[in-house]
Amino acid sequence: SLIRNLYPDVPLVYGGVHPTLLPEETLQSPMVDAICIGEGEDSFKEYLQKLQNNQEPKGVAGMWYKDKSGNIIRNPLRPFREDLDSIPFPNRDYWDLKKRLRINPSSLMGGFEFLASRGCPYSCTFCPNPAIRKAVPGRFYRLRSPENIMEEIRLNLAKYRNDGLSHIGFGDEIFGVDL
C-alpha cells in the first residue's frame, strides 16, 4: 500500500510462486494490477514493452492483468524456456556491489550465487515444485551447459574481483542432477 500511495499510476506487477499457483486469488488484491505466471524473462519484458508503447498487453503469454474496467484478462500461459543458455547473464552493475558483497542476504559474504539449472525433477510433498510443474506448460527441470555456467562465472570474477568477489556458490534447488 505504501508503493501504491507513493506511485498511484504505476502498475504493480507480482510474480513468483504465489501468483503462479494462486493467480485468481492474487489478482483479487487491490494492490495487484498484473501477475506473471511462471518464468518472467520473456513475459515481463513483453508486457513492459506493450505498456511503454501505450498498448494493452492483451495476448502477452504468461501475463494476467486487470483492464481499465477492473476485469481480469487471462492471457495464455508461456511454456518454460527450454534453452537456459539463451538467457542473458544478470547485469549486476545496478547493485551496490561493495555493500552486497560485504552483507550478502544469502550468507555468502564475498560471493555470488549462480544457477546451473531451474526446477527439480522430484515430487517432494513439502515443496511447491510439483504444483508449479503442473500449472505451467513445458519441461520444468532444465540444465544450463557447463560452458555457459563457466562463462558467467569467469565474466563475474574478472569484472568484480576488485569489488570484493572472492568466491561463488550455487543456488539451484537441486545441484548436479542430470537425468
C-alpha positions in Angstrom: 0.0 0.0 0.0 3.0 2.3 0.6 4.1 1.9 -3.0 0.5 2.3 -4.3 0.2 5.6 -2.3 3.6 6.9 -3.5 3.1 5.9 -7.1 -0.7 5.6 -7.8 -0.3 5.5 -11.6 2.5 2.8 -11.7 1.2 -0.7 -12.3 2.1 -3.2 -9.6 3.1 -6.5 -11.0 3.6 -9.6 -8.9 5.5 -12.8 -9.9 6.8 -15.9 -8.2 5.3 -19.0 -6.6 2.2 -17.4 -5.1 0.8 -15.8 -8.3 1.8 -18.8 -10.4 -0.2 -21.2 -8.1 -3.0 -18.9 -7.0 -3.4 -16.4 -9.9 -7.1 -15.6 -9.2 -6.6 -15.1 -5.5 -3.5 -12.8 -6.2 -5.4 -10.7 -8.7 -8.2 -10.1 -6.2 -6.0 -7.8 -4.2 -6.4 -4.1 -5.0 -2.6 -3.8 -4.7 -2.1 -6.0 -7.7 -2.6 -4.8 -11.3 -0.9 -7.7 -13.1 0.8 -11.0 -12.4 3.4 -13.1 -14.2 2.7 -16.8 -14.2 5.8 -19.0 -14.5 9.1 -17.5 -15.6 9.2 -13.8 -16.3 12.2 -13.1 -18.5 10.1 -13.0 -21.7 6.6 -12.4 -20.4 7.5 -9.4 -18.2 9.7 -7.8 -20.9 7.0 -8.1 -23.5 4.4 -6.7 -21.0 6.6 -3.7 -20.3 7.2 -3.1 -24.0 3.4 -3.0 -24.6 2.9 -0.6 -21.7 5.7 1.6 -23.0 4.1 1.7 -26.4 0.7 2.6 -24.8 -0.7 -0.7 -25.9 -2.9 -3.1 -24.0 -1.0 -6.2 -23.0 -3.6 -8.5 -24.5 -2.0 -11.6 -25.8 1.2 -11.4 -23.8 1.7 -15.0 -22.8 2.3 -15.6 -19.1 0.7 -12.3 -18.0 -2.7 -11.8 -16.5 -3.8 -8.3 -15.7 -6.7 -6.1 -14.9 -8.0 -3.9 -17.7 -9.2 -0.3 -17.2 -12.6 -1.6 -16.0 -11.1 -3.9 -13.5 -11.8 -7.1 -15.5 -9.2 -9.8 -15.3 -7.6 -10.6 -18.7 -6.2 -14.1 -18.7 -3.6 -14.4 -21.4 -2.4 -17.9 -22.4 0.4 -19.4 -20.3 4.0 -19.3 -21.6 5.8 -22.6 -21.6 9.1 -22.9 -19.6 12.1 -21.9 -21.7 13.9 -25.0 -22.8 17.3 -23.3 -23.6 18.6 -21.7 -20.5 21.8 -20.8 -22.2 19.9 -18.3 -24.3 19.0 -16.2 -21.2 21.4 -13.2 -20.8 23.5 -13.2 -17.7 22.3 -10.9 -14.9 23.8 -7.4 -15.0 25.0 -6.9 -11.5 26.2 -3.4 -12.2 23.0 -2.0 -10.9 23.7 -3.2 -7.4 25.8 -1.6 -4.7 28.3 -4.5 -5.1 30.8 -3.4 -2.4 27.9 -3.4 0.1 26.3 -6.5 -1.2 29.5 -8.5 -1.1 30.1 -7.4 2.5 26.5 -8.1 3.7 25.0 -10.7 1.4 21.5 -11.8 2.4 22.3 -15.4 1.3 25.1 -15.6 3.9 27.5 -16.0 1.0 29.6 -13.0 2.2 32.1 -12.0 -0.5 30.4 -14.2 -3.1 27.7 -14.5 -5.7 25.2 -17.3 -6.2 24.8 -18.8 -9.7 22.2 -21.2 -11.1 23.2 -24.2 -13.1 19.6 -25.4 -13.5 16.0 -24.5 -13.0 13.3 -26.6 -11.4 13.6 -30.0 -9.8 12.7 -33.5 -11.2 11.3 -34.8 -7.9 7.9 -34.6 -6.3 8.5 -34.0 -2.6 5.3 -33.4 -0.7 6.6 -30.4 1.2 7.7 -28.5 -1.9 5.7 -26.3 -4.4 7.6 -27.6 -7.4 5.2 -30.4 -8.3 2.3 -27.9 -8.3 4.3 -25.4 -10.4 5.3 -28.2 -12.8 1.5 -28.9 -13.3 0.5 -25.2 -13.5 2.8 -24.1 -16.3 3.4 -26.0 -19.6 6.7 -27.2 -20.8 9.6 -29.2 -19.3 10.1 -28.0 -15.7 13.6 -29.3 -14.9 16.2 -27.8 -17.2 20.0 -27.6 -17.2 22.5 -24.9 -18.4 25.5 -26.2 -20.3 28.7 -26.4 -18.3 30.4 -24.0 -20.8 27.6 -21.4 -20.3 27.9 -21.6 -16.5 31.7 -21.2 -16.6 31.5 -18.3 -19.0 29.2 -16.5 -16.5 31.5 -17.3 -13.5 34.6 -16.1 -15.4 32.9 -12.9 -16.5 31.8 -12.0 -13.0 35.2 -12.9 -11.4 37.0 -10.7 -14.0 34.6 -7.9 -13.6 34.0 -7.9 -9.8 37.1 -9.3 -8.1 38.3 -5.8 -7.3 35.0 -5.1 -5.6 35.4 -8.0 -3.2 34.1 -11.0 -5.1 36.2 -13.8 -3.6 34.1 -17.0 -4.1 30.9 -18.4 -5.6 28.1 -20.6 -4.7 25.2 -22.3 -6.4 21.5 -21.5 -5.6 20.0 -24.4 -7.5 17.0 -26.2 -6.0 18.9 -29.4 -6.6 22.5 -29.2 -7.9 24.3 -31.8 -10.1 21.4 -34.0 -11.2 21.5 -34.8 -14.9 18.6 -37.1 -15.9 
